[in-house]
Amino acid sequence: MTKTVDLPRSTAAGLDLDGPLASLGALLRDWLPRQRWFAGKDRPVTELAVLSVTELLPGCLHLLVHADHSAGGDASPSGDCYQLLLGVRPHRTPRLERAYIGRAEQGPLAGFAIYDALHDPHAAELLLDRLRVPGTAGPLRFETARDARIPGGLAPRLLTAEQSNSSLVYGDSYILKVFRRIQPGINPDLEVPGALAAQGCARVPAPVAWFRTTQPSPATLGVLQPFLPDAADGWTLALRALAAGDEFTTEAHELGRATAEVHLALAGAFPSAGRDEHSRTAEAMSARLEAAAHAVPALRPFVPGLRGAFEALAACDGGPSAQRIHGDLHLGQVLRADREWFVIDFEGEPSRPLAERRGLQSPVRDVAGMLRSFDYAARQRRPWRPEWAGRCREAYCAGYAARAGWDPRKKHALLRAHETDRAVYEVVYEARHRPAWLPVPMAAIERLARWGG
């Protein structure tokens, strides 16, 4: 029999939160930095604040916590808000050993075992039950799409491959993405697929249900969408082709068409700008380059050549209108099922502010992201296959041009600048998280720095 936990059903910023923090603070300070979705990698949690806590289910607490992970001696705070679903049990459970966080030693949860509740099938089933019927739990709001009929009793399983979020698959019917790093406002991964569904775009699975919070600020917490059980992601398919010595140009051409279709639907679903402000975009790219060169010394010799790409962008005229885009498009963000391509994960780069991810940008940015992804795939096997990537790039752009009505290859300055900006981002990411992969974007940096026009 589950022991009762005496906690308020919900609390909000400004109320007395010393109780749950006293029980969980020490455990979470140690556990959070070890999670793949925690942004402050290799930095300790210097301060932890509970923003809200809700008893979502019996023995399951929903928390929003702010974790500050400022470096030693850094006077400016640096932290993020994270969503946690924590299980509370009287005893440590062997079947949930991988999810075990620790035992609370003080406060109202003293003596209880605390674990990540998303690993618990029972808690995951109850979470789906919450999503099946609109309702509330304290500051949490559960909503469903019009005419949605979500069956119960679907067996859950937690996916293990994700980095910035957590996802549960229910049967072979639905996938629930639980956002970990929370920012105020509507998440694009709910907003964009919903708008595209209204446009009749079949390339993007439509939201079926979602949940959000109203405290301490309105924010999206999770989205339930149809699951494509027989789909394979583009990254896996590209690596299979490389391993077998096969071409990938037919698939790349079709993927280019699919990308263009999504961009056309996005242009119809959201307002577009009459003209992309190239000078402002180039200025932001140059600032990111300077910051990246400061963080990664290997980048510094190439800065003058790379800066030339941004100067050329600022000087150019024309190009496609700025509009809503995917924002983080690569081979891992597309699925192929029944010989069709589908585009997923419209959250954008989680490290960037939500307002920026929801802003209007050039569709060339998405194209550049996919071109960089072909290069990444080609360099996963030795000897490296730059010619394979080159053929994929050409096929992808040709497919895009056939559907969009304009050819990214003819927008020379735009494509070079956006590909350069993407490569600079990759250098910083790899230097911080996967140093062994750093030669992949550095090879592109060297090529782009000497690409004079």
LUMVEXFI-127037 format. One record per residue (C-alpha): residue number from 1; x, y, z. Coordinates in nm, 4 decimals. Example, Ala and Ser with C-alpha at 12.3 -4.5 7.8 and 13.67 -1.06 7.14 Angstrom:
// LUMVEXFI-127037
(node 1; (1.2300; -0.4500; 0.7800))
(node 2; (1.3670; -0.1060; 0.7140))
***
This chain:
// LUMVEXFI-127037
(node 1; (0.0000; 0.0000; 0.0000))
(node 2; (0.1399; 0.3405; -0.1010))
(node 3; (0.2178; 0.5690; 0.1881))
(node 4; (0.0489; 0.9089; 0.1717))
(node 5; (0.2668; 1.2142; 0.1065))
(node 6; (0.1470; 1.5270; 0.2844))
(node 7; (0.2142; 1.7977; 0.0260))
(node 8; (-0.0062; 2.0775; -0.1089))
(node 9; (-0.1845; 1.9858; -0.4280))
(node 10; (-0.0254; 2.2787; -0.6063))
(node 11; (0.1864; 2.5740; -0.5191))
(node 12; (0.3103; 2.8703; -0.7159))
(node 13; (0.5897; 3.1256; -0.7095))
(node 14; (0.5716; 3.3364; -0.3973))
(node 15; (0.4306; 3.0628; -0.1717))
(node 16; (0.6258; 2.8701; 0.0886))
(node 17; (0.8179; 2.6021; -0.1015))
(node 18; (1.0713; 2.5220; 0.1676))
(node 19; (0.9098; 2.1828; 0.2333))
(node 20; (0.9653; 2.0092; -0.1036))
(node 21; (1.2968; 2.1861; -0.1559))
(node 22; (1.4213; 2.0642; 0.1799))
(node 23; (1.3436; 1.7076; 0.0743))
(node 24; (1.4581; 1.7227; -0.2872))
(node 25; (1.7205; 1.9987; -0.3100))
(node 26; (2.0300; 1.7919; -0.2323))
(node 27; (1.9167; 1.5017; -0.4529))
(node 28; (1.8378; 1.7214; -0.7528))
(node 29; (2.1599; 1.9207; -0.7295))
(node 30; (2.3497; 1.5969; -0.7773))
(node 31; (2.1118; 1.4326; -1.0284))
(node 32; (2.0329; 1.7169; -1.2691))
(node 33; (2.3852; 1.7752; -1.4104))
(node 34; (2.4069; 1.4048; -1.5033))
(node 35; (2.0978; 1.4156; -1.7267))
(node 36; (2.1486; 1.4388; -2.1020))
(node 37; (1.8868; 1.7118; -2.1324))
(node 38; (2.0486; 1.9365; -1.8700))
(node 39; (2.1928; 2.2435; -2.0404))
(node 40; (2.4615; 2.3271; -1.7859))
(node 41; (2.6861; 2.0304; -1.8660))
(node 42; (2.9856; 1.9809; -1.6370))
(node 43; (2.8743; 2.2698; -1.4182))
(node 44; (2.7322; 2.2129; -1.0699))
(node 45; (2.3919; 2.3450; -0.9715))
(node 46; (2.4805; 2.6382; -0.7496))
(node 47; (2.1231; 2.7302; -0.6593))
(node 48; (1.7925; 2.5493; -0.6964))
(node 49; (1.4451; 2.7006; -0.6659))
(node 50; (1.1117; 2.5196; -0.6880))
(node 51; (0.8758; 2.7318; -0.8997))
(node 52; (0.5737; 2.5021; -0.8742))
(node 53; (0.4903; 2.1576; -0.7415))
(node 54; (0.1720; 1.9638; -0.8143))
(node 55; (0.0638; 1.6199; -0.7001))
(node 56; (-0.0199; 1.5124; -1.0535))
(node 57; (-0.0981; 1.1487; -0.9746))
(node 58; (-0.0920; 0.9385; -0.6580))
(node 59; (0.2770; 0.9067; -0.5719))
(node 60; (0.3825; 1.1308; -0.8644))
(node 61; (0.4866; 1.4951; -0.8307))
(node 62; (0.5117; 1.7434; -1.1152))
(node 63; (0.7756; 2.0103; -1.0561))
(node 64; (0.9103; 2.3123; -1.2331))
(node 65; (1.2503; 2.4003; -1.0907))
(node 66; (1.4958; 2.6752; -1.1732))
(node 67; (1.8539; 2.5521; -1.1649))
(node 68; (2.1299; 2.8097; -1.1569))
(node 69; (2.4631; 2.6751; -1.2785))
(node 70; (2.6821; 2.9842; -1.2821))
(node 71; (3.0524; 2.9208; -1.3084))
(node 72; (3.2639; 3.0002; -1.0058))
(node 73; (3.3295; 3.3729; -0.9770))
(node 74; (3.0686; 3.4586; -1.2433))
(node 75; (2.8593; 3.7417; -1.1067))
(node 76; (2.5843; 3.7060; -1.3699))
(node 77; (2.3272; 3.4308; -1.3029))
(node 78; (2.3040; 3.1524; -1.5590))
(node 79; (2.0269; 2.9000; -1.5332))
(node 80; (1.7149; 2.7443; -1.6772))
(node 81; (1.3728; 2.6159; -1.5806))
(node 82; (1.3276; 2.2383; -1.6017))
(node 83; (1.0224; 2.0145; -1.5908))
(node 84; (1.0473; 1.7090; -1.3650))
(node 85; (0.8050; 1.4257; -1.2955))
(node 86; (0.9170; 1.2552; -0.9787))
(node 87; (0.7896; 0.9307; -0.8337))
(node 88; (0.7673; 0.8979; -0.4561))
(node 89; (0.7718; 0.5478; -0.3053))
(node 90; (0.8211; 0.4156; 0.0462))
(node 91; (1.0899; 0.1745; -0.0726))
(node 92; (1.3499; 0.1438; -0.3467))
(node 93; (1.2137; -0.0714; -0.6310))
(node 94; (1.4502; -0.3014; -0.8287))
(node 95; (1.2527; -0.2703; -1.1539))
(node 96; (1.2968; 0.1089; -1.1419))
(node 97; (1.6649; 0.0997; -1.0497))
(node 98; (1.7696; 0.2961; -1.3611))
(node 99; (1.5269; 0.5721; -1.2644))
(node 100; (1.6348; 0.5937; -0.9006))
(node 101; (1.7436; 0.9411; -0.7895))
(node 102; (1.7958; 0.8848; -0.4187))
(node 103; (1.6329; 0.8747; -0.0773))
(node 104; (1.5162; 1.1993; 0.0810))
(node 105; (1.6726; 1.2533; 0.4201))
(node 106; (1.4748; 1.5503; 0.5490))
(node 107; (1.1609; 1.7560; 0.4927))
(node 108; (0.8108; 1.6176; 0.4248))
(node 109; (0.9493; 1.3388; 0.1991))
(node 110; (1.2095; 1.2155; 0.4484))
(node 111; (1.2608; 0.8409; 0.4133))
(node 112; (1.0933; 0.8122; 0.0741))
(node 113; (1.2669; 0.6844; -0.2408))
(node 114; (1.2602; 0.9411; -0.5242))
(node 115; (1.2843; 0.8418; -0.8911))
(node 116; (1.2199; 0.9719; -1.2435))
(node 117; (0.8533; 0.8824; -1.2905))
(node 118; (0.8708; 0.8715; -1.6719))
(node 119; (1.0464; 0.5339; -1.6342))
(node 120; (0.7496; 0.3943; -1.4414))
(node 121; (0.4935; 0.2267; -1.6752))
(node 122; (0.2133; 0.2804; -1.4243))
(node 123; (0.2821; 0.6544; -1.3958))
(node 124; (0.3166; 0.6790; -1.7753))
(node 125; (-0.0223; 0.5092; -1.8228))
(node 126; (-0.1858; 0.7499; -1.5790))
(node 127; (-0.0267; 1.0432; -1.7606))
(node 128; (-0.1896; 0.9291; -2.0852))
(node 129; (-0.5222; 0.8992; -1.9017))
(node 130; (-0.4848; 1.2634; -1.7995))
(node 131; (-0.4292; 1.3602; -2.1634))
(node 132; (-0.7289; 1.1636; -2.2911))
(node 133; (-0.9799; 1.3953; -2.1228))
(node 134; (-0.9401; 1.7734; -2.0964))
(node 135; (-0.9018; 1.8941; -1.7403))
(node 136; (-0.6832; 2.0617; -1.4813))
(node 137; (-0.4528; 1.9728; -1.1952))
(node 138; (-0.3508; 2.2832; -1.0041))
(node 139; (-0.1764; 2.5113; -1.2562))
(node 140; (-0.1578; 2.2318; -1.5170))
(node 141; (-0.4001; 2.2276; -1.8108))
(node 142; (-0.4657; 1.9163; -2.0217))
(node 143; (-0.6174; 1.9762; -2.3652))
(node 144; (-0.7101; 1.7667; -2.6702))
(node 145; (-0.7525; 1.8468; -3.0362))
(node 146; (-1.1050; 1.8758; -3.1674))
(node 147; (-1.2593; 1.5336; -3.2473))
(node 148; (-0.9599; 1.3530; -3.0943))
(node 149; (-1.0436; 1.0072; -2.9592))
(node 150; (-0.7496; 0.8671; -2.7659))
(node 151; (-0.7901; 0.5040; -2.6545))
(node 152; (-0.6779; 0.3932; -2.3106))
(node 153; (-0.4755; 0.0923; -2.2086))
(node 154; (-0.1847; 0.1542; -2.4463))
(node 155; (0.1432; 0.0138; -2.3122))
(node 156; (0.4058; 0.2880; -2.2667))
(node 157; (0.7784; 0.2711; -2.3309))
(node 158; (1.0341; 0.5452; -2.2758))
(node 159; (1.2654; 0.6192; -2.5676))
(node 160; (1.6306; 0.6305; -2.4718))
(node 161; (1.7906; 0.8076; -2.7689))
(node 162; (1.6700; 1.1646; -2.7147))
(node 163; (1.8941; 1.4396; -2.5841))
(node 164; (1.7051; 1.7591; -2.5013))
(node 165; (1.3636; 1.6110; -2.4099))
(node 166; (1.2025; 1.2836; -2.3051))
(node 167; (0.9536; 1.0871; -2.5161))
(node 168; (0.7053; 0.8117; -2.4339))
(node 169; (0.5591; 0.5856; -2.7017))
(node 170; (0.2149; 0.4398; -2.6293))
(node 171; (0.1589; 0.1121; -2.8083))
(node 172; (0.2357; 0.1853; -3.1707))
(node 173; (-0.0159; 0.4682; -3.1844))
(node 174; (0.1136; 0.7826; -3.0138))
(node 175; (0.4307; 0.9529; -2.9000))
(node 176; (0.4348; 1.2016; -2.6128))
(node 177; (0.7213; 1.4492; -2.6065))
(node 178; (0.7786; 1.5848; -2.2569))
(node 179; (0.9770; 1.9080; -2.2762))
(node 180; (1.2505; 1.9295; -2.0166))
(node 181; (1.3840; 2.2821; -2.0580))
(node 182; (1.0866; 2.5153; -2.0216))
(node 183; (1.0553; 2.8700; -2.1501))
(node 184; (0.7461; 3.0918; -2.1190))
(node 185; (0.5175; 3.0904; -2.4221))
(node 186; (0.3800; 2.8391; -2.6675))
(node 187; (0.6366; 2.5857; -2.7857))
(node 188; (0.6805; 2.5743; -3.1665))
(node 189; (0.6504; 2.1951; -3.1528))
(node 190; (0.2846; 2.2472; -3.0618))
(node 191; (0.2177; 2.5681; -3.2493))
(node 192; (0.3649; 2.4766; -3.5883))
(node 193; (0.2291; 2.1221; -3.6402))
(node 194; (-0.1149; 2.2447; -3.5322))
(node 195; (-0.1072; 2.5277; -3.7850))
(node 196; (0.0225; 2.2975; -4.0613))
(node 197; (-0.2553; 2.0460; -3.9894))
(node 198; (-0.5070; 2.3267; -4.0400))
(node 199; (-0.3387; 2.3923; -4.3757))
(node 200; (-0.3864; 2.0280; -4.4768))
(node 201; (-0.0124; 1.9582; -4.4808))
(node 202; (0.0284; 1.5816; -4.4423))
(node 203; (0.4086; 1.5964; -4.4064))
(node 204; (0.3858; 1.6738; -4.0337))
(node 205; (0.2027; 1.4619; -3.7711))
(node 206; (-0.0681; 1.6781; -3.6116))
(node 207; (-0.0954; 1.7280; -3.2331))
(node 208; (-0.3608; 1.5108; -3.0694))
(node 209; (-0.3318; 1.6376; -2.7098))
(node 210; (-0.1012; 1.8542; -2.5027))
(node 211; (-0.0515; 1.9924; -2.1549))
(node 212; (0.0705; 2.3278; -2.0327))
(node 213; (0.1111; 2.5310; -1.7169))
(node 214; (-0.0250; 2.8680; -1.6155))
(node 215; (0.2271; 2.9246; -1.3340))
(node 216; (0.4700; 3.0789; -1.2798))
(node 217; (0.4251; 3.1812; -1.6471))
(node 218; (0.2170; 3.0194; -1.9241))
(node 219; (0.4282; 2.7563; -2.1027))
(node 220; (0.3914; 2.4372; -2.3064))
(node 221; (0.4975; 2.1218; -2.1206))
(node 222; (0.4284; 1.8305; -2.3566))
(node 223; (0.2682; 1.7283; -2.6872))
(node 224; (0.1042; 1.3992; -2.7922))
(node 225; (0.1191; 1.3146; -3.1651))
(node 226; (0.0563; 1.0102; -3.3862))
(node 227; (0.3488; 0.7675; -3.3890))
(node 228; (0.4814; 0.6200; -3.7150))
(node 229; (0.5864; 0.2690; -3.6030))
(node 230; (0.7423; 0.1569; -3.9316))
(node 231; (0.9307; 0.4803; -3.9982))
(node 232; (1.3083; 0.5179; -4.0082))
(node 233; (1.4804; 0.8500; -3.9604))
(node 234; (1.6848; 1.0010; -4.2399))
(node 235; (2.0124; 0.9710; -4.0500))
(node 236; (1.9717; 0.5942; -4.0106))
(node 237; (1.8751; 0.5518; -4.3754))
(node 238; (2.1691; 0.7602; -4.4969))
(node 239; (2.4161; 0.5583; -4.2903))
(node 240; (2.2658; 0.2338; -4.4201))
(node 241; (2.3141; 0.3544; -4.7766))
(node 242; (2.6745; 0.4480; -4.7058))
(node 243; (2.7471; 0.1139; -4.5394))
(node 244; (2.6031; -0.0717; -4.8377))
(node 245; (2.7866; 0.1464; -5.0904))
(node 246; (2.4542; 0.2744; -5.2258))
(node 247; (2.3578; 0.6155; -5.3499))
(node 248; (2.1070; 0.8276; -5.1606))
(node 249; (2.0265; 1.0762; -5.4330))
(node 250; (1.6707; 0.9594; -5.5053))
(node 251; (1.5806; 0.9866; -5.1381))
(node 252; (1.7594; 1.3241; -5.1133))
(node 253; (1.5673; 1.4604; -5.4126))
(node 254; (1.2343; 1.3530; -5.2589))
(node 255; (1.3407; 1.4995; -4.9256))
(node 256; (1.4111; 1.8310; -5.0963))
(node 257; (1.0578; 1.8320; -5.2381))
(node 258; (0.9135; 1.7469; -4.8964))
(node 259; (1.1079; 2.0315; -4.7348))
(node 260; (0.9770; 2.2760; -4.9938))
(node 261; (0.6196; 2.1563; -4.9361))
(node 262; (0.6540; 2.2210; -4.5643))
(node 263; (0.7998; 2.5661; -4.6284))
(node 264; (0.5122; 2.6516; -4.8616))
(node 265; (0.2619; 2.5366; -4.6002))
(node 266; (0.4397; 2.7397; -4.3319))
(node 267; (0.4254; 3.0489; -4.5533))
(node 268; (0.0494; 2.9954; -4.5836))
(node 269; (-0.0059; 2.9269; -4.2136))
(node 270; (0.1910; 3.2195; -4.0700))
(node 271; (0.2569; 3.5784; -4.1790))
(node 272; (0.5747; 3.6292; -4.3806))
(node 273; (0.8023; 3.9307; -4.4076))
(node 274; (0.8184; 4.1071; -4.7412))
(node 275; (1.1964; 4.0857; -4.7486))
(node 276; (1.4564; 3.9225; -4.5312))
(node 277; (1.6697; 4.1843; -4.3534))
(node 278; (2.0073; 4.0509; -4.4643))
(node 279; (2.2112; 4.3145; -4.2831))
(node 280; (2.0537; 4.2356; -3.9453))
(node 281; (2.0893; 3.8610; -4.0047))
(node 282; (2.4552; 3.9042; -4.1045))
(node 283; (2.5219; 4.1120; -3.7928))
(node 284; (2.3789; 3.8369; -3.5686))
(node 285; (2.5859; 3.5739; -3.7513))
(node 286; (2.9026; 3.7790; -3.7068))
(node 287; (2.8337; 3.8131; -3.3343))
(node 288; (2.7906; 3.4366; -3.3027))
(node 289; (3.1169; 3.3849; -3.4911))
(node 290; (3.3073; 3.6141; -3.2527))
(node 291; (3.1640; 3.4359; -2.9491))
(node 292; (3.2437; 3.0962; -3.0996))
(node 293; (3.6047; 3.1938; -3.1783))
(node 294; (3.6470; 3.3067; -2.8199))
(node 295; (3.5158; 2.9702; -2.6946))
(node 296; (3.6997; 2.7469; -2.9459))
(node 297; (4.0545; 2.8668; -3.0272))
(node 298; (4.0818; 2.6300; -3.3278))
(node 299; (3.8278; 2.8510; -3.5047))
(node 300; (4.0278; 3.1739; -3.4801))
(node 301; (4.2548; 3.1379; -3.7873))
(node 302; (3.9469; 3.1069; -4.0088))
(node 303; (3.7542; 3.4051; -3.8739))
(node 304; (3.8535; 3.6540; -4.1508))
(node 305; (3.7430; 3.4185; -4.4267))
(node 306; (3.4217; 3.3250; -4.2491))
(node 307; (3.3399; 3.6867; -4.1788))
(node 308; (3.3537; 3.7441; -4.5516))
(node 309; (3.0519; 3.5177; -4.5962))
(node 310; (2.8478; 3.7368; -4.3635))
(node 311; (2.9683; 4.0566; -4.5308))
(node 312; (2.8560; 3.9166; -4.8659))
(node 313; (2.5151; 3.8373; -4.7163))
(node 314; (2.4751; 4.1924; -4.5866))
(node 315; (2.5552; 4.3308; -4.9326))
(node 316; (2.3238; 4.1058; -5.1338))
(node 317; (1.9710; 4.1908; -5.2494))
(node 318; (1.6691; 3.9731; -5.2995))
(node 319; (1.6119; 3.6189; -5.1890))
(node 320; (1.3081; 3.4417; -5.0477))
(node 321; (1.0937; 3.6208; -4.7923))
(node 322; (1.1580; 3.5593; -4.4246))
(node 323; (0.8961; 3.3250; -4.2782))
(node 324; (0.8428; 3.0604; -4.0117))
(node 325; (1.0775; 2.7678; -4.0686))
(node 326; (1.1757; 2.4454; -3.8957))
(node 327; (1.4843; 2.6028; -3.7388))
(node 328; (1.6912; 2.2889; -3.6699))
(node 329; (1.6488; 2.0753; -3.9802))
(node 330; (1.8784; 1.7763; -4.0317))
(node 331; (1.8534; 1.4078; -4.1213))
(node 332; (1.7550; 1.3139; -3.7673))
(node 333; (1.4462; 1.5375; -3.7886))
(node 334; (1.2850; 1.3604; -4.0836))
(node 335; (1.1166; 1.0198; -4.1019))
(node 336; (1.0516; 0.7974; -4.4018))
(node 337; (0.7476; 0.5690; -4.3954))
(node 338; (0.5501; 0.4159; -4.6846))
(node 339; (0.7990; 0.5761; -4.9265))
(node 340; (0.7108; 0.9249; -4.8017))
(node 341; (0.9095; 1.1789; -4.6002))
(node 342; (0.7691; 1.3361; -4.2823))
(node 343; (0.9181; 1.6282; -4.0891))
(node 344; (0.9159; 1.6257; -3.7078))
(node 345; (1.0525; 1.8169; -3.4068))
(node 346; (0.9671; 2.1804; -3.4771))
(node 347; (1.0984; 2.2919; -3.1386))
(node 348; (1.4065; 2.4503; -3.2964))
(node 349; (1.7386; 2.4699; -3.1146))
(node 350; (1.6396; 2.4506; -2.7444))
(node 351; (1.9410; 2.6596; -2.6439))
(node 352; (1.8048; 2.9624; -2.8293))
(node 353; (1.5360; 3.1924; -2.6828))
(node 354; (1.1777; 3.0929; -2.7627))
(node 355; (1.1039; 3.4296; -2.9243))
(node 356; (1.3943; 3.3750; -3.1643))
(node 357; (1.2798; 3.0231; -3.2502))
(node 358; (0.9303; 3.1536; -3.3250))
(node 359; (1.0621; 3.4419; -3.5337))
(node 360; (1.0689; 3.4814; -3.9113))
(node 361; (1.3843; 3.3560; -4.0825))
(node 362; (1.5040; 3.2688; -4.4290))
(node 363; (1.4047; 2.9191; -4.5488))
(node 364; (1.7648; 2.8935; -4.6711))
(node 365; (1.8598; 2.8297; -4.3099))
(node 366; (1.6700; 2.4982; -4.3146))
(node 367; (1.8261; 2.4055; -4.6478))
(node 368; (2.1741; 2.4775; -4.5112))
(node 369; (2.1044; 2.2621; -4.2053))
(node 370; (2.0169; 1.9638; -4.4230))
(node 371; (2.3209; 2.0150; -4.6457))
(node 372; (2.5434; 2.0102; -4.3385))
(node 373; (2.3724; 1.6896; -4.2279))
(node 374; (2.4649; 1.5127; -4.5524))
(node 375; (2.8258; 1.6110; -4.4847))
(node 376; (2.8047; 1.4701; -4.1307))
(node 377; (2.6675; 1.1417; -4.2623))
(node 378; (2.9381; 1.1090; -4.5264))
(node 379; (3.2081; 1.1444; -4.2603))
(node 380; (3.0813; 0.8640; -4.0379))
(node 381; (3.2765; 0.6022; -4.2288))
(node 382; (3.6348; 0.5931; -4.3484))
(node 383; (3.7493; 0.6724; -4.6022))
(node 384; (3.5397; 0.9886; -4.5951))
(node 385; (3.2955; 1.0216; -4.8838))
(node 386; (3.2741; 1.3927; -4.9721))
(node 387; (3.1629; 1.3063; -5.3266))
(node 388; (2.8663; 1.1103; -5.1837))
(node 389; (2.7643; 1.4121; -4.9799))
(node 390; (2.8071; 1.6369; -5.2831))
(node 391; (2.5686; 1.4276; -5.4911))
(node 392; (2.3138; 1.4266; -5.2078))
(node 393; (2.3418; 1.8041; -5.1745))
(node 394; (2.2812; 1.8535; -5.5453))
(node 395; (1.9848; 1.6160; -5.5489))
(node 396; (1.8294; 1.7737; -5.2410))
(node 397; (1.8551; 2.1262; -5.3827))
(node 398; (1.7165; 2.0101; -5.7174))
(node 399; (1.4187; 1.8500; -5.5446))
(node 400; (1.3625; 2.1630; -5.3402))
(node 401; (1.3779; 2.3843; -5.6489))
(node 402; (1.1300; 2.1652; -5.8371))
(node 403; (0.8654; 2.2224; -5.5703))
(node 404; (0.9508; 2.5662; -5.4308))
(node 405; (0.9978; 2.7422; -5.7623))
(node 406; (1.3393; 2.8823; -5.6697))
(node 407; (1.6775; 2.7145; -5.6491))
(node 408; (1.8840; 2.7455; -5.3277))
(node 409; (2.2019; 2.6916; -5.5331))
(node 410; (2.1352; 3.0178; -5.7165))
(node 411; (2.1098; 3.2105; -5.3875))
(node 412; (2.4842; 3.1865; -5.3535))
(node 413; (2.5538; 3.4436; -5.0813))
(node 414; (2.2551; 3.3339; -4.8726))
(node 415; (2.3423; 2.9667; -4.8869))
(node 416; (2.7092; 3.0246; -4.8054))
(node 417; (2.6269; 3.2499; -4.5087))
(node 418; (2.3691; 3.0159; -4.3585))
(node 419; (2.5873; 2.7106; -4.4075))
(node 420; (2.8757; 2.8980; -4.2454))
(node 421; (2.6593; 2.9993; -3.9512))
(node 422; (2.5475; 2.6388; -3.9062))
(node 423; (2.9057; 2.5097; -3.9182))
(node 424; (3.0122; 2.7650; -3.6558))
(node 425; (2.7318; 2.6417; -3.4283))
(node 426; (2.8457; 2.2830; -3.4863))
(node 427; (3.2038; 2.3671; -3.3893))
(node 428; (3.0938; 2.5045; -3.0531))
(node 429; (2.8583; 2.2121; -2.9911))
(node 430; (3.1167; 1.9466; -3.0728))
(node 431; (3.3899; 2.1182; -2.8733))
(node 432; (3.1648; 2.1175; -2.5675))
(node 433; (2.9895; 1.7830; -2.5992))
(node 434; (3.1676; 1.5547; -2.8504))
(node 435; (3.5299; 1.6608; -2.9007))
(node 436; (3.6032; 1.3542; -3.1140))
(node 437; (3.3547; 1.4879; -3.3723))
(node 438; (3.5132; 1.8329; -3.3935))
(node 439; (3.7039; 1.7526; -3.7172))
(node 440; (3.3715; 1.7161; -3.9022))
(node 441; (3.2588; 2.0787; -3.8779))
(node 442; (3.6180; 2.2042; -3.8835))
(node 443; (3.6609; 2.0510; -4.2300))
(node 444; (3.3560; 2.2507; -4.3426))
(node 445; (3.4915; 2.5636; -4.1747))
(node 446; (3.8142; 2.5358; -4.3733))
(node 447; (3.6195; 2.4910; -4.6983))
(node 448; (3.3793; 2.7768; -4.6282))
(node 449; (3.6552; 3.0147; -4.5183))
(node 450; (3.8302; 2.9870; -4.8539))
(node 451; (3.5054; 2.9894; -5.0582))
(node 452; (3.5406; 3.3362; -5.1980))
(node 453; (3.2279; 3.3538; -5.4042))
***
